[in-house]
Amino acid sequence: MENKKTKHPWAARLGVATSMLALAFLGVILTDIKSSGGWEYWKWTVPIYALLAIWLSWYIRRTKETVSPITLGHELLHWAGLLAAVYLVSVYVNIGLLSRSLAGLFVLTLLALAVFIAGVYIESTFLLVGLVLGAFAAIVAVAVQYFYAFSIPVLLIGILIISLMVWHSHRKHSE
């Protein structure tokens, strides 16, 4: 039987990272247009991020002989912790402790932290996605009036850096 060389999952990494960044950019625009609508958007975007991250992790490890159920359990707990934190924020909104616009910003911040930590422990592609999400949260919080002037360059720089990282990793893997 032929010894097939496993393909480097650069397209999957780039696709997931770009999807996450596009979802974040759309959410920031929605939050800017209708701040209360941002809360609903971010609340429902968190499970999508979790599914994308878990899928990418599985996709990258699928060709290995054994995939540790402990690793999968850690990843599931990571994202379950984020979902629990988002639920807690929704409790704060429901009892009137937080406004919907602040809750949306908090969820974006929590998501940025969770994605960044996933980049530290699970898949390095998420490091930059988390940083870009954090930058978006800062932009929304501090510079709402100059939002587009800051966020579009941050988005483009994030996509460029992730593309370069993936390209470099793909090139290194193919040598």
C-alpha angles and dihedrals in degrees: 000000000000120000102234117203110231114241119244108246095229094133092052092049092048093045095051094044092048091047091051092048092046091050089049093049091049089049093050090050090048090048090050093049098042114009095193090051090055090067092059092044095051092044091057096038093063095073090048090055090048092051092046092050095046091047092050091048091051092044093053094047099039095098095054118104093240129018111202114238086208090062091050089048091053091051093048090050090049092056094038087057090055091048090051091051090050089050089052090051089051089053088054090051093048093052092046098249093121132031118235092248093052090045090055090052091048092051091049089052092048090048091050090052094046093049091047092051089047085056090054096048109019116024126357093217088074093061093077094038088056091048092050090049089051090050090050090051090051092047093050092047099043112022108031092146092055095037100129093043089060106030101051093056090044090051093048093045090049092051091045094051093046090048091051092048092050092044091049091048091047091049092047091048094049093053 
